[in-house]
């Protein structure tokens, strides 16, 4: 990316990693620890704010998939977020 003078998608990468890392923390919290207020705030972010951020990132990076491998992976991760979360919620509701 440095050779081609392509702008590094810093905040996009941060949001994508924080979102998927948040899901990992929620999973580990439910498996090994007790639920807390902090976990509830994390779920509020993951279900209320993150879908809009990931949709924005997917739309913004969809226009420039040929820039770099990073842009392509950020687009894939952000575009898959809504189907993954929507499918998980649907499965949880159908139980």
N, C-alpha and C positions, 0 to 999 in steps of 0.2 A: 504494500500500500504506500509505503514511503517513496518508492521509485516512481510510481504512477501519479504521485501527488493527489491521492484520494483522501478526502476528509474522513477521519476516524469517527464512527458513530458512538461517541462516548456515553451520552446519557441514554441512548436507546439500549445499549448493552447493559448499562447499570439497571435500568428498569426491568428488562427481561430476566437478568440474573437474580435480582431481588425478588421478583414475583415467583419464579420457580423455586428459589431458595426458601421463600415463605411457605410454599406448599410442603417442602421437605420438613421444615420446622413444625408445621401443624401435624404432619403425619407422625413425626417422632414424639411430639407432645401427647398425642392421643394414645400412642403405643406404650410409652415408658413413664410419663409423668402425669400430674394432675392438671386438669384444665384450669386456666387462670384468666384474669382480666386482660393480660397482655396477649394471650392467645386469641381472645375474643376480638381485640383490636386488630390483630393480624388477619383474622377471618373477615372482618369488616373491610379491610383494604383489599383482600384477595377476591371477595365477591362483589364489592361495591365500586371500587375505584380502578382496580387493575384491568377489568375488561375494557373500560373506556381508553385507558392508556395503551393497552396492547392493540386495540383496534386502530388508534391513532398512529401507532408505530407501524403497524402492518400497512396502512394506507400510504404513509409517508415513504416507506422503503419499497413498496410495490413498484414505484415509478423508476427505481434505480437498481434493479437486481444485478446488473452487469458491472457495478462498481468494484465489488470485491467479494471474497468468500464470506467475510464478516457480515456484509449487508445481506447476502443471501440467507445466511443462517439466522440472522436476526429477524428477517421477514418470515422464515418458516416457523420459528419459535413463537412469534407474536401472532401469526395467522392461525396456528393450531391451538392457541390458548382458548378461544371461545368454544370451539367444538369439544375440547377436552373437558372444560368446566361445565358446559351445558350438558354433555353426556353424563358426567358424574352426578350432577344434580338430578337429572332425569332418572338415572338408576337408583339414586337414594330415595326419590319420591315414589318409585314403583315398588319398593320393598314392602 
